[in-house]
Amino acid sequence: MASIATARETLFALRQQVARIEGTPAERLELAAGEPMTGDGTVLREGGVALRHGLHAGGILATGAEVLDAALGGGLPRAALTEIHGAEVRDAGTVAGFAVGLAAMALSSGLPLLWIAASDTHREAGAPHAPGLLSRFGIMPERLLFCETARLDDALWVADEAARLSSVGLVLLELRGQARRLDLTATRRLHFRARDAGRPVLLLRHSARPEATAAPVRLLVSPAAAGLRSTVSGPLAGSIGPPAFCVVLDKSRTGASGRFELEWNAHDRTFRHRRPEDPVALVPLPSDRGHMAPAAWPRLANDAGSASSAAGRQPAREERPADRRPRRAG
């Protein structure tokens, strides 16, 4: 019995250490009798969700979308590393826009945003545009610090050093593709820096597969169709509304997952959950194309009837003298 109890205590200690590194929900560390682990794994209750002590030392960043915030246990942890992924490089603008929206809500103390990226990332996706950040997200140009490095190792080093600075309000690290150096150890260091400083670190990854990291939250972001612009008299037909995002909760502290469609409100500087009944703008057909495209041809090439029918519908081609000359085999 003593050996079983010792093994159980060792197992609980290992689970507690893994949960502390990965930021997993603390309720998974509860004993079989229903009592939570003590010490550094003390369970606190916030909004009905069990959370590990220390994970919310910097508070919670609510996105404004109630459904997403509920799945996140109230919102994103401020003092933590958060991953934001884009499946393709062409979605880089959408992914960066979503991350900057989170940064705009997190920057409340007047401290600057430090945007770090390797040079190859912005060759594909482009660099930040200060006037656009001001008009859409309310980030003043003097509060934007941009750092472009020649190598990935340099970007990781700058992010690691900046995450612990008290003069920086938020660190945004943008990378492209699979990065071998961005392993569990590197992300754990970034997560601990953010936790100790009490400020968020956002990791943007373009065209990369989700991997095992120490970030407690991972969001997969892709563009969504924009809705209609709202007016006092209702939706304005033929207009294009605010930017829309499709957000998939791939990893969370609560263990929840889901797919959400959000819109960015540039006036209130917050996200809004788009309900299924919200109108979505569609591109109208040109005036000279009032009919639908004809049905596709049959797939079977050896269908004699289909082949003859298709050949009968093809326009006749004028025979050239070169077509009448005999051709050599091979």
C-alpha positions as CSV (number, residue, x, y, z in Angstrom):
1,M,0.0,0.0,0.0
2,A,2.9,2.4,0.8
3,S,4.4,1.8,-2.6
4,I,1.1,2.5,-4.3
5,A,0.7,5.7,-2.4
6,T,4.2,6.8,-3.3
7,A,3.7,6.0,-7.0
8,R,0.4,8.0,-6.9
9,E,2.1,11.0,-5.3
10,T,4.9,10.8,-8.0
11,L,2.3,10.6,-10.7
12,F,0.4,13.6,-9.4
13,A,3.6,15.6,-9.1
14,L,4.5,14.9,-12.7
15,R,1.0,15.8,-13.9
16,Q,1.3,19.1,-11.9
17,Q,4.6,19.9,-13.5
18,V,3.3,19.1,-17.0
19,A,0.2,21.2,-16.4
20,R,2.3,24.1,-15.1
21,I,4.4,24.0,-18.3
22,E,1.5,23.6,-20.8
23,G,-1.1,25.7,-19.0
24,T,-3.7,22.9,-19.0
25,P,-6.8,23.1,-16.8
26,A,-6.0,22.6,-13.1
27,E,-9.1,20.5,-12.5
28,R,-7.3,17.7,-14.3
29,L,-4.9,17.5,-11.3
30,E,-7.7,16.7,-8.8
31,L,-7.2,13.7,-6.7
32,A,-9.5,10.6,-7.1
33,A,-11.3,11.7,-3.9
34,G,-12.2,15.0,-5.5
35,E,-9.7,17.2,-3.6
36,P,-7.5,19.5,-5.6
37,M,-3.8,19.5,-5.4
38,T,-2.3,22.0,-2.9
39,G,0.8,24.2,-3.2
40,D,1.5,25.7,-6.5
41,G,-1.3,23.8,-8.1
42,T,-4.1,25.3,-5.9
43,V,-7.4,25.5,-7.8
44,L,-9.3,28.7,-7.9
45,R,-12.8,29.2,-9.1
46,E,-13.5,32.0,-11.6
47,G,-16.8,32.1,-13.4
48,G,-17.5,28.5,-12.6
49,V,-14.2,27.3,-14.3
50,A,-11.4,25.8,-12.3
51,L,-8.1,27.6,-12.9
52,R,-4.6,27.0,-11.7
53,H,-3.1,29.5,-9.3
54,G,-0.7,31.8,-11.0
55,L,-2.1,31.4,-14.5
56,H,-4.2,34.5,-14.2
57,A,-1.7,36.6,-12.2
58,G,-2.0,39.2,-14.9
59,G,-5.8,38.9,-15.4
60,I,-8.0,37.9,-18.3
61,L,-8.3,39.5,-21.7
62,A,-11.9,39.3,-22.8
63,T,-12.3,39.3,-26.6
64,G,-15.8,40.7,-26.5
65,A,-17.3,37.7,-28.3
66,E,-19.3,36.1,-25.5
67,V,-19.4,32.6,-27.0
68,L,-15.6,32.5,-27.5
69,D,-14.9,34.0,-24.1
70,A,-17.1,31.4,-22.4
71,A,-15.2,28.6,-24.2
72,L,-11.9,30.2,-23.0
73,G,-13.1,30.4,-19.4
74,G,-13.6,34.1,-19.5
75,G,-11.1,35.1,-22.1
76,L,-7.4,34.8,-23.0
77,P,-4.9,34.9,-20.1
78,R,-3.0,38.1,-20.1
79,A,0.2,36.8,-18.5
80,A,0.8,33.9,-20.9
81,L,1.9,33.0,-24.4
82,T,-0.9,32.7,-27.0
83,E,-0.5,31.0,-30.4
84,I,-2.3,32.3,-33.4
85,H,-2.0,30.2,-36.5
86,G,-2.7,30.7,-40.2
87,A,-2.8,27.7,-42.6
88,E,-1.5,29.6,-45.6
89,V,0.8,32.6,-46.2
90,R,-2.0,34.4,-48.2
91,D,-4.0,34.5,-44.9
92,A,-1.2,36.5,-43.2
93,G,-3.2,39.7,-43.3
94,T,-6.1,38.1,-41.6
95,V,-4.0,36.4,-39.0
96,A,-2.1,39.6,-38.3
97,G,-5.2,41.7,-38.2
98,F,-6.8,39.4,-35.6
99,A,-3.6,39.5,-33.5
100,V,-3.4,43.3,-33.7
101,G,-7.0,43.5,-32.5
102,L,-6.1,41.5,-29.4
103,A,-3.0,43.7,-28.9
104,A,-5.1,46.9,-29.2
105,M,-7.4,45.7,-26.4
106,A,-4.4,44.6,-24.2
107,L,-2.5,47.9,-24.6
108,S,-4.2,49.9,-21.9
109,S,-1.3,51.3,-19.9
110,G,0.3,53.5,-22.6
111,L,3.2,51.1,-23.2
112,P,4.3,50.3,-26.7
113,L,3.7,47.2,-28.8
114,L,6.9,45.5,-30.0
115,W,6.4,43.7,-33.3
116,I,9.2,41.2,-34.1
117,A,9.6,39.3,-37.3
118,A,12.2,37.6,-39.4
119,S,13.0,39.3,-42.8
120,D,11.7,36.4,-44.8
121,T,8.2,36.7,-43.2
122,H,7.5,40.1,-44.5
123,R,8.8,39.4,-47.9
124,E,5.8,37.1,-48.3
125,A,3.2,38.9,-46.1
126,G,4.3,42.5,-46.1
127,A,5.2,44.9,-43.3
128,P,2.8,46.6,-40.8
129,H,1.2,49.9,-42.1
130,A,1.1,52.5,-39.3
131,P,-1.8,54.6,-40.7
132,G,-3.9,51.5,-41.0
133,L,-3.1,50.4,-37.5
134,L,-4.2,53.8,-36.3
135,S,-7.5,54.0,-38.2
136,R,-8.6,50.4,-37.6
137,F,-7.1,49.6,-34.2
138,G,-6.3,52.9,-32.6
139,I,-2.6,52.1,-32.1
140,M,-0.7,55.3,-32.3
141,P,2.5,55.2,-34.5
142,E,4.6,56.3,-31.6
143,R,3.4,53.2,-29.7
144,L,4.5,50.8,-32.4
145,L,8.1,49.4,-32.2
146,F,9.1,47.2,-35.2
147,C,12.0,44.9,-35.2
148,E,13.1,42.9,-38.3
149,T,15.9,40.4,-37.9
150,A,17.9,38.6,-40.6
151,R,17.7,35.2,-38.9
152,L,15.1,33.3,-36.9
153,D,17.4,32.8,-34.0
154,D,17.8,36.6,-33.7
155,A,14.0,37.0,-33.6
156,L,13.6,34.4,-30.9
157,W,16.4,36.1,-28.9
158,V,14.8,39.6,-29.2
159,A,11.4,38.2,-28.2
160,D,12.9,36.3,-25.2
161,E,14.6,39.5,-23.9
162,A,11.7,41.8,-24.6
163,A,9.1,39.7,-22.9
164,R,10.6,40.5,-19.5
165,L,11.0,44.2,-20.0
166,S,8.7,46.4,-18.0
167,S,8.8,49.2,-20.7
168,V,7.0,47.0,-23.3
169,G,3.3,46.5,-23.1
170,L,3.0,43.5,-25.5
171,V,5.4,41.4,-27.6
172,L,4.2,40.1,-30.9
173,L,6.5,37.5,-32.6
174,E,5.6,36.7,-36.3
175,L,7.2,33.7,-38.0
176,R,6.6,31.8,-41.2
177,G,6.8,28.0,-41.8
178,Q,8.0,25.3,-39.6
179,A,10.7,26.5,-37.2
180,R,12.9,23.8,-35.7
181,R,14.2,26.2,-33.0
182,L,10.7,27.0,-31.9
183,D,10.3,23.9,-29.9
184,L,8.8,23.1,-26.5
185,T,11.8,24.6,-24.6
186,A,11.7,27.9,-26.5
187,T,8.0,28.4,-26.1
188,R,8.2,27.4,-22.5
189,R,10.7,30.1,-21.9
190,L,8.5,32.7,-23.7
191,H,5.5,31.6,-21.6
192,F,7.4,31.9,-18.3
193,R,8.7,35.3,-19.3
194,A,5.1,36.5,-20.0
195,R,3.8,35.0,-16.8
196,D,6.5,36.6,-14.7
197,A,6.1,40.0,-16.4
198,G,2.3,39.8,-16.2
199,R,2.0,40.8,-19.9
200,P,0.9,38.8,-23.0
201,V,3.2,37.4,-25.7
202,L,1.5,36.7,-29.0
203,L,3.1,34.1,-31.4
204,L,1.9,34.5,-35.0
205,R,2.7,31.5,-37.2
206,H,2.0,31.6,-41.0
207,S,1.8,28.4,-43.1
208,A,2.8,26.2,-40.2
209,R,1.4,23.0,-38.7
210,P,0.3,23.2,-35.1
211,E,3.0,21.6,-32.9
212,A,3.5,20.8,-29.2
213,T,4.2,24.1,-27.4
214,A,3.9,25.5,-23.9
215,A,1.2,28.0,-25.0
216,P,-2.0,27.4,-23.0
217,V,-4.2,28.7,-25.9
218,R,-3.9,28.1,-29.6
219,L,-6.2,29.7,-32.2
220,L,-6.4,28.8,-35.9
221,V,-7.5,31.9,-37.8
222,S,-8.7,32.2,-41.4
223,P,-10.7,34.9,-43.3
224,A,-14.5,34.8,-43.3
225,A,-16.9,36.5,-45.7
226,A,-17.7,40.0,-44.6
227,G,-21.3,40.9,-43.7
228,L,-23.3,43.9,-44.7
229,R,-22.6,47.3,-43.2
230,S,-25.1,48.2,-40.5
231,T,-27.0,51.5,-40.5
232,V,-29.8,53.0,-38.5
233,S,-32.3,51.7,-41.0
234,G,-30.8,48.2,-41.1
235,P,-28.2,46.4,-43.3
236,L,-27.1,48.4,-46.3
237,A,-27.5,46.3,-49.4
238,G,-24.5,45.9,-51.6
239,S,-22.1,47.2,-48.9
240,I,-19.1,45.5,-47.3
241,G,-19.1,45.4,-43.5
242,P,-16.3,45.1,-40.9
243,P,-13.5,42.5,-41.2
244,A,-14.6,39.0,-40.4
245,F,-12.6,36.1,-39.0
246,C,-13.1,32.4,-38.7
247,V,-11.5,31.3,-35.4
248,V,-11.0,27.7,-34.4
249,L,-10.2,27.0,-30.8
250,D,-7.6,24.3,-31.2
251,K,-6.2,24.3,-27.7
252,S,-7.5,25.9,-24.5
253,R,-7.0,25.8,-20.7
254,T,-10.6,24.6,-20.2
255,G,-10.3,21.7,-22.7
256,A,-13.0,23.2,-24.9
257,S,-12.9,23.5,-28.6
258,G,-15.1,25.0,-31.3
259,R,-15.4,27.2,-34.4
260,F,-16.5,30.8,-34.2
261,E,-17.1,33.6,-36.6
262,L,-16.1,37.0,-35.3
263,E,-16.2,40.6,-36.6
264,W,-13.9,43.4,-35.5
265,N,-15.6,46.6,-34.3
266,A,-13.2,49.4,-35.1
267,H,-15.2,52.0,-33.1
268,D,-15.4,50.0,-29.8
269,R,-12.1,48.2,-30.4
270,T,-13.5,44.8,-29.7
271,F,-14.7,41.6,-31.4
272,R,-18.2,40.6,-31.9
273,H,-19.6,37.1,-32.4
274,R,-21.5,36.9,-35.6
275,R,-24.8,34.9,-35.3
276,P,-25.8,32.5,-38.1
277,E,-28.7,34.7,-39.0
278,D,-26.5,37.8,-39.6
279,P,-26.5,38.7,-43.3
280,V,-23.4,37.9,-45.3
281,A,-22.6,39.9,-48.4
282,L,-22.5,38.0,-51.7
283,V,-20.9,39.2,-54.9
284,P,-23.6,39.8,-57.5
285,L,-23.5,38.4,-61.0
286,P,-22.5,40.7,-63.8
287,S,-25.3,42.3,-65.8
288,D,-24.3,40.3,-68.9
289,R,-24.4,36.9,-67.1
290,G,-27.9,36.5,-65.8
291,H,-27.8,32.7,-66.3
292,M,-26.0,30.0,-64.5
293,A,-23.1,28.1,-66.0
294,P,-24.0,24.9,-67.9
295,A,-23.7,21.6,-66.2
296,A,-20.3,19.9,-66.3
297,W,-19.5,17.3,-69.0
298,P,-19.7,13.6,-68.0
299,R,-16.5,12.3,-66.4
300,L,-16.3,9.0,-68.3
301,A,-14.1,9.5,-71.4
302,N,-15.1,6.1,-72.8
303,D,-18.8,7.0,-72.9
304,A,-19.5,6.9,-76.6
305,G,-22.8,8.7,-76.3
306,S,-21.3,11.5,-74.2
307,A,-18.3,11.8,-76.4
308,S,-20.3,12.1,-79.5
309,S,-22.7,14.6,-77.9
310,A,-19.8,16.6,-76.6
311,A,-18.1,16.5,-80.1
312,G,-21.3,17.7,-81.7
313,R,-21.4,20.7,-79.5
314,Q,-17.8,21.8,-80.2
315,P,-17.4,24.5,-82.9
316,A,-15.9,23.3,-86.2
317,R,-12.2,24.1,-86.7
318,E,-10.8,25.1,-90.0
319,E,-8.5,22.4,-91.3
320,R,-5.0,23.6,-92.0
321,P,-2.6,22.1,-94.7
322,A,-0.3,21.0,-91.9
323,D,-3.0,18.8,-90.5
324,R,-3.4,16.9,-93.8
325,R,0.3,15.9,-94.0
326,P,1.2,12.4,-92.8
327,R,3.0,12.3,-89.5
328,R,5.9,10.2,-88.5
329,A,5.5,7.7,-85.8
330,G,7.8,8.2,-82.8
